[in-house]
Amino acid sequence: MDDDRATNLPGAAHSMTTRVIGGGCVGVRRLLRAPDVDVALALLAFIGLLVDRVISRGIRHLTPLDVGLSLLASLPLVLRRRFPLGVLAAVVPLLFVCLAVFHPNRAAVGVVMLLVFTVAVEGGRVRSLIVGALMAPVVTVGVLLSARRPSPADVVAYFSLVLGALFAGEALRARQALGRTVAEEAARQREALAQHRFDEERLGWAHELHDIVGHALVAINVRASAAAHRGRRGSGSDAISALDDIASASAQALAELRSTLRTLRTTQRADPPLHPIQELPDLADLIAGVESAGLGVDLKVTGAPASLPTTIGHAGYRIVQEGLTNVLRHSTARRAMVLVGVDGGSLVVEVADSGQPRSDDSPPGGHGLRGMQERAAALGGSCEAGPTDGGGWRVRARLPLDGRGS
């Protein structure tokens, strides 16, 4: 156990690190998308436009018109993520006016880069392409309005900055979309896995209830029929004995049923079951009950390991129980054979009889056979059932002992 824990430490550390990093990234994204950030960016743009003016001409040349134009060009940035195209369309003409009046070249380019970045992040690829195409003449006009000696190099330089911001926003949008897709797929896989586990558990409990109730009712039916027959023949003591057997069989079935239902209601602080889980060592009691119902059973155990995983031992017990129940219900046989052994790394369980199908009943092969097959398949094994060459019926199951069911 200590080795297993040591082996799993790197994986646990990696998982914890991933969660911490993922949580940090989510926190940063939420912070960047907060409304206060938009207000801060608008204030920063306002200050940047004025500082650009002061750097180029000096603070003495700063006029109230410059302050008013800077405020008008910066204020719409508060709504940049709610109306990205509308803010871009409103701010660009205002920036043209600012460039014509007091030439805040660098700050104006920064504001435009922020706006096209927002348009790309909040929109789609088609919108980004359209905005990118429109930015070429916009940047050209801006250079013509602001530069003392306009040159193609200035146009190319400023356009490259704006286009780079647009591509950065598009890349971020694509990454966010991919992250959402991966998260949704992971959520769907977790939901599907949880549903699969729930279905498997529900199927397992359905098998348990079917085996408990079905075996008990068949045994009670056989004994009740025998009691009625003996009562008609006047054998009162035999009828009373059969009724005692019925009471004993029903009490045992009720105990198993209560234990199963109690297990279904358990939580993390589960109490131990009222009735222990039956395994292959309990076959003697099962066979004794079947023999009291009038069916003789020959049990042969060859090479079975002393200890088996609980799931394999319990599945083997239930398969034998269902096989003997089918013999009681569907066959005229008076004896049955049960074989338990190991063959090629698998536990082999076989139930066979040499009787004929009852004339008033259909041959076995309903829910009981399907339940045995599903039990075996859940453990990586197989279960086959069918008539034998010499008459009768045989059920044979193979359950791997490689630990898949443990």
ROFI-72165 format. One record per residue (C-alpha): residue in three letters; chain; x, y, z. Coordinates in nm, 2 decimals. Example, Ala and Ser with C-alpha at 12.3 -4.5 7.8 and 13.67 -1.06 7.14 Angstrom:
% ROFI-72165
REC	ALA	A	1.23	-0.45	0.78
REC	SER	A	1.37	-0.11	0.71
This chain:
% ROFI-72165
REC	MET	A	0.00	0.00	0.00
REC	ASP	A	0.28	0.24	0.09
REC	ASP	A	0.45	0.17	-0.25
REC	ASP	A	0.12	0.23	-0.43
REC	ARG	A	0.09	0.57	-0.25
REC	ALA	A	0.44	0.66	-0.34
REC	THR	A	0.39	0.57	-0.70
REC	ASN	A	0.07	0.78	-0.72
REC	LEU	A	0.23	1.09	-0.56
REC	PRO	A	0.37	1.24	-0.89
REC	GLY	A	0.03	1.20	-1.06
REC	ALA	A	-0.15	1.35	-0.76
REC	ALA	A	0.10	1.64	-0.75
REC	HIS	A	0.05	1.70	-1.12
REC	SER	A	-0.32	1.69	-1.08
REC	MET	A	-0.30	1.94	-0.79
REC	THR	A	-0.07	2.17	-0.99
REC	THR	A	-0.31	2.16	-1.29
REC	ARG	A	-0.60	2.25	-1.07
REC	VAL	A	-0.40	2.54	-0.91
REC	ILE	A	-0.28	2.67	-1.24
REC	GLY	A	-0.63	2.63	-1.40
REC	GLY	A	-0.79	2.81	-1.11
REC	GLY	A	-0.54	3.09	-1.13
REC	CYS	A	-0.60	3.13	-1.50
REC	VAL	A	-0.98	3.15	-1.44
REC	GLY	A	-0.92	3.41	-1.17
REC	VAL	A	-0.71	3.62	-1.40
REC	ARG	A	-0.96	3.60	-1.68
REC	ARG	A	-1.24	3.70	-1.44
REC	LEU	A	-1.03	3.99	-1.32
REC	LEU	A	-0.95	4.11	-1.67
REC	ARG	A	-1.32	4.09	-1.77
REC	ALA	A	-1.44	4.29	-1.46
REC	PRO	A	-1.62	4.62	-1.53
REC	ASP	A	-1.37	4.81	-1.32
REC	VAL	A	-1.10	4.71	-1.57
REC	ASP	A	-1.28	4.88	-1.85
REC	VAL	A	-1.31	5.20	-1.64
REC	ALA	A	-0.94	5.18	-1.56
REC	LEU	A	-0.85	5.13	-1.93
REC	ALA	A	-1.07	5.43	-2.03
REC	LEU	A	-0.89	5.64	-1.76
REC	LEU	A	-0.56	5.52	-1.89
REC	ALA	A	-0.65	5.61	-2.25
REC	PHE	A	-0.75	5.95	-2.14
REC	ILE	A	-0.43	6.01	-1.95
REC	GLY	A	-0.23	5.86	-2.24
REC	LEU	A	-0.38	6.10	-2.49
REC	LEU	A	-0.29	6.40	-2.27
REC	VAL	A	0.06	6.27	-2.18
REC	ASP	A	0.13	6.23	-2.55
REC	ARG	A	0.03	6.59	-2.61
REC	VAL	A	0.24	6.71	-2.32
REC	ILE	A	0.55	6.51	-2.44
REC	SER	A	0.53	6.65	-2.79
REC	ARG	A	0.44	7.02	-2.72
REC	GLY	A	0.48	7.07	-2.35
REC	ILE	A	0.23	7.12	-2.07
REC	ARG	A	0.19	7.49	-2.14
REC	HIS	A	0.03	7.42	-2.48
REC	LEU	A	-0.23	7.18	-2.32
REC	THR	A	-0.57	7.34	-2.38
REC	PRO	A	-0.92	7.27	-2.24
REC	LEU	A	-1.01	7.16	-2.60
REC	ASP	A	-0.74	6.89	-2.58
REC	VAL	A	-0.88	6.77	-2.25
REC	GLY	A	-1.23	6.76	-2.38
REC	LEU	A	-1.15	6.58	-2.69
REC	SER	A	-0.94	6.32	-2.50
REC	LEU	A	-1.23	6.27	-2.26
REC	LEU	A	-1.48	6.22	-2.54
REC	ALA	A	-1.24	5.97	-2.72
REC	SER	A	-1.18	5.77	-2.40
REC	LEU	A	-1.52	5.76	-2.24
REC	PRO	A	-1.68	5.50	-2.48
REC	LEU	A	-1.41	5.25	-2.38
REC	VAL	A	-1.61	5.17	-2.07
REC	LEU	A	-1.86	4.99	-2.31
REC	ARG	A	-1.59	4.83	-2.54
REC	ARG	A	-1.69	4.47	-2.45
REC	ARG	A	-2.06	4.52	-2.46
REC	PHE	A	-2.06	4.70	-2.80
REC	PRO	A	-1.72	4.64	-2.95
REC	LEU	A	-1.80	4.74	-3.31
REC	GLY	A	-2.01	5.04	-3.20
REC	VAL	A	-1.74	5.17	-2.97
REC	LEU	A	-1.48	5.12	-3.25
REC	ALA	A	-1.70	5.31	-3.49
REC	ALA	A	-1.75	5.60	-3.24
REC	VAL	A	-1.40	5.63	-3.11
REC	VAL	A	-1.21	5.63	-3.45
REC	PRO	A	-1.37	5.95	-3.58
REC	LEU	A	-1.30	6.12	-3.24
REC	LEU	A	-0.94	6.00	-3.26
REC	PHE	A	-0.92	6.16	-3.61
REC	VAL	A	-1.02	6.49	-3.45
REC	CYS	A	-0.77	6.45	-3.18
REC	LEU	A	-0.50	6.38	-3.43
REC	ALA	A	-0.59	6.68	-3.64
REC	VAL	A	-0.60	6.91	-3.33
REC	PHE	A	-0.31	6.80	-3.10
REC	HIS	A	-0.15	6.50	-3.27
REC	PRO	A	-0.14	6.22	-3.00
REC	ASN	A	0.00	5.97	-3.24
REC	ARG	A	0.13	5.70	-3.01
REC	ALA	A	-0.16	5.71	-2.77
REC	ALA	A	-0.42	5.70	-3.06
REC	VAL	A	-0.25	5.39	-3.20
REC	GLY	A	-0.26	5.23	-2.86
REC	VAL	A	-0.64	5.30	-2.83
REC	VAL	A	-0.71	5.16	-3.17
REC	MET	A	-0.50	4.85	-3.10
REC	LEU	A	-0.71	4.79	-2.78
REC	LEU	A	-1.04	4.83	-2.97
REC	VAL	A	-0.95	4.60	-3.26
REC	PHE	A	-0.82	4.35	-3.00
REC	THR	A	-1.16	4.36	-2.83
REC	VAL	A	-1.35	4.33	-3.15
REC	ALA	A	-1.15	4.01	-3.24
REC	VAL	A	-1.19	3.86	-2.89
REC	GLU	A	-1.56	3.93	-2.86
REC	GLY	A	-1.66	3.86	-3.22
REC	GLY	A	-1.59	3.60	-3.48
REC	ARG	A	-1.34	3.54	-3.75
REC	VAL	A	-1.54	3.70	-4.03
REC	ARG	A	-1.58	4.02	-3.82
REC	SER	A	-1.20	4.02	-3.76
REC	LEU	A	-1.13	3.99	-4.13
REC	ILE	A	-1.37	4.28	-4.21
REC	VAL	A	-1.22	4.50	-3.94
REC	GLY	A	-0.87	4.42	-4.06
REC	ALA	A	-0.95	4.52	-4.41
REC	LEU	A	-1.11	4.85	-4.30
REC	MET	A	-0.81	4.93	-4.08
REC	ALA	A	-0.58	4.99	-4.38
REC	PRO	A	-0.75	5.31	-4.50
REC	VAL	A	-0.82	5.42	-4.14
REC	VAL	A	-0.45	5.40	-4.05
REC	THR	A	-0.36	5.58	-4.37
REC	VAL	A	-0.59	5.86	-4.29
REC	GLY	A	-0.46	5.88	-3.93
REC	VAL	A	-0.10	5.90	-4.05
REC	LEU	A	-0.19	6.17	-4.30
REC	LEU	A	-0.36	6.37	-4.03
REC	SER	A	-0.09	6.34	-3.77
REC	ALA	A	0.25	6.31	-3.94
REC	ARG	A	0.43	6.62	-4.04
REC	ARG	A	0.60	6.43	-4.33
REC	PRO	A	0.38	6.13	-4.41
REC	SER	A	0.56	5.83	-4.55
REC	PRO	A	0.46	5.47	-4.66
REC	ALA	A	0.69	5.34	-4.38
REC	ASP	A	0.48	5.51	-4.12
REC	VAL	A	0.16	5.36	-4.27
REC	VAL	A	0.31	5.02	-4.27
REC	ALA	A	0.45	5.04	-3.92
REC	TYR	A	0.12	5.17	-3.76
REC	PHE	A	-0.09	4.92	-3.97
REC	SER	A	0.14	4.64	-3.86
REC	LEU	A	0.08	4.73	-3.49
REC	VAL	A	-0.30	4.74	-3.54
REC	LEU	A	-0.30	4.42	-3.74
REC	GLY	A	-0.09	4.25	-3.48
REC	ALA	A	-0.34	4.35	-3.21
REC	LEU	A	-0.62	4.21	-3.42
REC	PHE	A	-0.44	3.88	-3.47
REC	ALA	A	-0.37	3.86	-3.10
REC	GLY	A	-0.73	3.90	-3.02
REC	GLU	A	-0.83	3.64	-3.28
REC	ALA	A	-0.58	3.39	-3.13
REC	LEU	A	-0.71	3.45	-2.78
REC	ARG	A	-1.07	3.41	-2.90
REC	ALA	A	-0.98	3.08	-3.07
REC	ARG	A	-0.80	2.96	-2.76
REC	GLN	A	-1.09	3.04	-2.54
REC	ALA	A	-1.33	2.87	-2.77
REC	LEU	A	-1.11	2.56	-2.77
REC	GLY	A	-1.10	2.57	-2.39
REC	ARG	A	-1.47	2.58	-2.37
REC	THR	A	-1.50	2.29	-2.62
REC	VAL	A	-1.26	2.08	-2.42
REC	ALA	A	-1.44	2.16	-2.09
REC	GLU	A	-1.78	2.08	-2.24
REC	GLU	A	-1.64	1.75	-2.38
REC	ALA	A	-1.49	1.66	-2.04
REC	ALA	A	-1.82	1.74	-1.87
REC	ARG	A	-2.00	1.52	-2.12
REC	GLN	A	-1.75	1.24	-2.06
REC	ARG	A	-1.79	1.27	-1.69
REC	GLU	A	-2.16	1.26	-1.72
REC	ALA	A	-2.15	0.96	-1.95
REC	LEU	A	-1.91	0.78	-1.71
REC	ALA	A	-2.13	0.85	-1.41
REC	GLN	A	-2.44	0.73	-1.60
REC	HIS	A	-2.25	0.41	-1.71
REC	ARG	A	-2.15	0.34	-1.35
REC	PHE	A	-2.50	0.40	-1.23
REC	ASP	A	-2.64	0.17	-1.50
REC	GLU	A	-2.39	-0.10	-1.40
REC	GLU	A	-2.47	-0.07	-1.03
REC	ARG	A	-2.84	-0.07	-1.10
REC	LEU	A	-2.81	-0.38	-1.32
REC	GLY	A	-2.60	-0.55	-1.05
REC	TRP	A	-2.87	-0.49	-0.78
REC	ALA	A	-3.14	-0.60	-1.03
REC	HIS	A	-2.95	-0.93	-1.06
REC	GLU	A	-2.92	-0.96	-0.68
REC	LEU	A	-3.30	-0.91	-0.63
REC	HIS	A	-3.39	-1.14	-0.91
REC	ASP	A	-3.17	-1.42	-0.78
REC	ILE	A	-3.29	-1.38	-0.42
REC	VAL	A	-3.66	-1.35	-0.49
REC	GLY	A	-3.66	-1.59	-0.79
REC	HIS	A	-3.48	-1.87	-0.61
REC	ALA	A	-3.69	-1.83	-0.29
REC	LEU	A	-4.02	-1.83	-0.48
REC	VAL	A	-3.93	-2.14	-0.69
REC	ALA	A	-3.83	-2.33	-0.37
REC	ILE	A	-4.15	-2.22	-0.20
REC	ASN	A	-4.36	-2.31	-0.50
REC	VAL	A	-4.20	-2.66	-0.51
REC	ARG	A	-4.25	-2.72	-0.14
REC	ALA	A	-4.60	-2.58	-0.14
REC	SER	A	-4.70	-2.81	-0.43
REC	ALA	A	-4.55	-3.11	-0.24
REC	ALA	A	-4.74	-3.01	0.07
REC	ALA	A	-5.06	-2.99	-0.12
REC	HIS	A	-5.01	-3.32	-0.28
REC	ARG	A	-4.93	-3.49	0.06
REC	GLY	A	-5.23	-3.32	0.22
REC	ARG	A	-5.46	-3.46	-0.04
REC	ARG	A	-5.31	-3.81	0.03
REC	GLY	A	-5.38	-3.76	0.40
REC	SER	A	-5.01	-3.73	0.51
REC	GLY	A	-5.06	-3.45	0.76
REC	SER	A	-4.72	-3.48	0.92
REC	ASP	A	-4.55	-3.45	0.58
REC	ALA	A	-4.75	-3.15	0.49
REC	ILE	A	-4.66	-2.98	0.82
REC	SER	A	-4.29	-3.06	0.75
REC	ALA	A	-4.32	-2.90	0.41
REC	LEU	A	-4.48	-2.59	0.56
REC	ASP	A	-4.19	-2.57	0.80
REC	ASP	A	-3.95	-2.58	0.50
REC	ILE	A	-4.15	-2.31	0.33
REC	ALA	A	-4.13	-2.09	0.64
REC	SER	A	-3.75	-2.15	0.67
REC	ALA	A	-3.69	-2.07	0.30
REC	SER	A	-3.90	-1.76	0.31
REC	ALA	A	-3.73	-1.64	0.63
REC	GLN	A	-3.39	-1.69	0.46
REC	ALA	A	-3.50	-1.50	0.15
REC	LEU	A	-3.64	-1.22	0.36
REC	ALA	A	-3.31	-1.19	0.55
REC	GLU	A	-3.11	-1.17	0.22
REC	LEU	A	-3.37	-0.92	0.08
REC	ARG	A	-3.34	-0.70	0.39
REC	SER	A	-2.96	-0.71	0.37
REC	THR	A	-2.96	-0.61	0.00
REC	LEU	A	-3.21	-0.33	0.05
REC	ARG	A	-3.01	-0.20	0.35
REC	THR	A	-2.70	-0.20	0.14
REC	LEU	A	-2.89	0.01	-0.12
REC	ARG	A	-2.97	0.27	0.14
REC	THR	A	-2.62	0.29	0.29
REC	THR	A	-2.42	0.61	0.28
REC	GLN	A	-2.05	0.67	0.35
REC	ARG	A	-2.11	0.57	0.71
REC	ALA	A	-2.26	0.24	0.62
REC	ASP	A	-2.35	-0.02	0.88
REC	PRO	A	-2.25	-0.38	0.80
REC	PRO	A	-2.51	-0.58	0.61
REC	LEU	A	-2.76	-0.78	0.80
REC	HIS	A	-2.67	-1.09	0.60
REC	PRO	A	-2.32	-1.18	0.49
REC	ILE	A	-2.25	-1.19	0.11
REC	GLN	A	-2.28	-1.55	-0.01
REC	GLU	A	-1.97	-1.70	-0.18
REC	LEU	A	-1.86	-2.04	-0.30
REC	PRO	A	-1.80	-2.18	0.06
REC	ASP	A	-2.17	-2.12	0.12
REC	LEU	A	-2.27	-2.36	-0.16
REC	ALA	A	-2.33	-2.64	0.10
REC	ASP	A	-2.61	-2.44	0.26
REC	LEU	A	-2.76	-2.36	-0.08
REC	ILE	A	-2.75	-2.72	-0.19
REC	ALA	A	-2.90	-2.83	0.14
REC	GLY	A	-3.20	-2.60	0.08
REC	VAL	A	-3.23	-2.72	-0.28
REC	GLU	A	-3.23	-3.09	-0.17
REC	SER	A	-3.50	-3.02	0.09
REC	ALA	A	-3.71	-2.90	-0.20
REC	GLY	A	-3.67	-3.24	-0.37
REC	LEU	A	-3.37	-3.20	-0.60
REC	GLY	A	-3.06	-3.41	-0.53
REC	VAL	A	-2.73	-3.23	-0.60
REC	ASP	A	-2.38	-3.38	-0.65
REC	LEU	A	-2.12	-3.11	-0.58
REC	LYS	A	-1.77	-3.16	-0.71
REC	VAL	A	-1.49	-2.91	-0.63
REC	THR	A	-1.15	-2.95	-0.80
REC	GLY	A	-0.86	-2.72	-0.78
REC	ALA	A	-1.05	-2.42	-0.66
REC	PRO	A	-0.82	-2.17	-0.48
REC	ALA	A	-0.86	-2.13	-0.10
REC	SER	A	-0.94	-1.76	-0.13
REC	LEU	A	-1.12	-1.58	-0.42
REC	PRO	A	-1.20	-1.21	-0.47
REC	THR	A	-1.54	-1.14	-0.32
REC	THR	A	-1.69	-1.04	-0.65
REC	ILE	A	-1.58	-1.36	-0.83
REC	GLY	A	-1.69	-1.58	-0.54
REC	HIS	A	-2.03	-1.41	-0.51
REC	ALA	A	-2.08	-1.43	-0.89
REC	GLY	A	-2.00	-1.80	-0.89
REC	TYR	A	-2.25	-1.86	-0.60
REC	ARG	A	-2.52	-1.67	-0.78
REC	ILE	A	-2.47	-1.86	-1.11
REC	VAL	A	-2.49	-2.19	-0.93
REC	GLN	A	-2.80	-2.07	-0.75
REC	GLU	A	-2.97	-1.96	-1.07
REC	GLY	A	-2.87	-2.28	-1.24
REC	LEU	A	-3.03	-2.50	-0.97
REC	THR	A	-3.33	-2.28	-0.96
REC	ASN	A	-3.38	-2.34	-1.34
REC	VAL	A	-3.35	-2.71	-1.28
REC	LEU	A	-3.62	-2.70	-1.01
REC	ARG	A	-3.85	-2.48	-1.23
REC	HIS	A	-3.80	-2.61	-1.58
REC	SER	A	-3.67	-2.97	-1.56
REC	THR	A	-3.81	-3.31	-1.46
REC	ALA	A	-3.47	-3.41	-1.33
REC	ARG	A	-3.44	-3.55	-0.98
REC	ARG	A	-3.07	-3.49	-0.95
REC	ALA	A	-2.83	-3.22	-1.07
REC	MET	A	-2.45	-3.19	-1.08
REC	VAL	A	-2.25	-2.88	-0.97
REC	LEU	A	-1.89	-2.86	-1.08
REC	VAL	A	-1.65	-2.59	-0.95
REC	GLY	A	-1.29	-2.58	-1.06
REC	VAL	A	-1.00	-2.38	-1.21
REC	ASP	A	-0.90	-2.41	-1.57
REC	GLY	A	-0.64	-2.19	-1.75
REC	GLY	A	-0.65	-1.91	-1.49
REC	SER	A	-1.03	-1.89	-1.48
REC	LEU	A	-1.28	-2.02	-1.23
REC	VAL	A	-1.52	-2.26	-1.40
REC	VAL	A	-1.87	-2.31	-1.26
REC	GLU	A	-2.10	-2.57	-1.42
REC	VAL	A	-2.45	-2.68	-1.34
REC	ALA	A	-2.60	-2.97	-1.54
REC	ASP	A	-2.89	-3.21	-1.52
REC	SER	A	-3.02	-3.50	-1.73
REC	GLY	A	-3.39	-3.43	-1.71
REC	GLN	A	-3.64	-3.33	-1.98
REC	PRO	A	-3.81	-2.99	-2.00
REC	ARG	A	-4.15	-2.98	-1.83
REC	SER	A	-4.44	-3.01	-2.06
REC	ASP	A	-4.62	-2.72	-1.91
REC	ASP	A	-4.32	-2.48	-1.90
REC	SER	A	-4.09	-2.31	-2.15
REC	PRO	A	-3.72	-2.40	-2.14
REC	PRO	A	-3.49	-2.17	-1.94
REC	GLY	A	-3.34	-1.87	-2.12
REC	GLY	A	-3.52	-1.56	-1.99
REC	HIS	A	-3.40	-1.30	-1.74
REC	GLY	A	-3.21	-1.56	-1.53
REC	LEU	A	-2.99	-1.67	-1.82
REC	ARG	A	-2.93	-1.31	-1.93
REC	GLY	A	-2.85	-1.22	-1.57
REC	MET	A	-2.58	-1.50	-1.55
REC	GLN	A	-2.43	-1.39	-1.87
REC	GLU	A	-2.42	-1.03	-1.76
REC	ARG	A	-2.26	-1.12	-1.43
REC	ALA	A	-1.99	-1.31	-1.60
REC	ALA	A	-1.93	-1.04	-1.87
REC	ALA	A	-1.89	-0.78	-1.60
REC	LEU	A	-1.59	-0.97	-1.46
REC	GLY	A	-1.44	-1.03	-1.81
REC	GLY	A	-1.58	-1.38	-1.83
REC	SER	A	-1.85	-1.57	-2.02
REC	CYS	A	-2.15	-1.79	-1.95
REC	GLU	A	-2.31	-2.04	-2.19
REC	ALA	A	-2.63	-2.24	-2.14
REC	GLY	A	-2.80	-2.49	-2.36
REC	PRO	A	-2.92	-2.85	-2.40
REC	THR	A	-2.68	-3.14	-2.37
REC	ASP	A	-2.64	-3.42	-2.63
REC	GLY	A	-2.78	-3.68	-2.40
REC	GLY	A	-3.08	-3.47	-2.29
REC	GLY	A	-3.10	-3.22	-2.01
REC	TRP	A	-2.95	-2.88	-1.97
REC	ARG	A	-2.61	-2.73	-1.88
REC	VAL	A	-2.49	-2.39	-1.76
REC	ARG	A	-2.12	-2.33	-1.78
REC	ALA	A	-1.95	-2.01	-1.68
REC	ARG	A	-1.58	-1.90	-1.69
REC	LEU	A	-1.47	-1.62	-1.45
REC	PRO	A	-1.11	-1.49	-1.49
REC	LEU	A	-0.89	-1.49	-1.18
REC	ASP	A	-0.66	-1.21	-1.29
REC	GLY	A	-0.82	-0.96	-1.05
REC	ARG	A	-1.05	-0.78	-1.30
REC	GLY	A	-1.34	-0.83	-1.07
REC	SER	A	-1.17	-0.76	-0.74
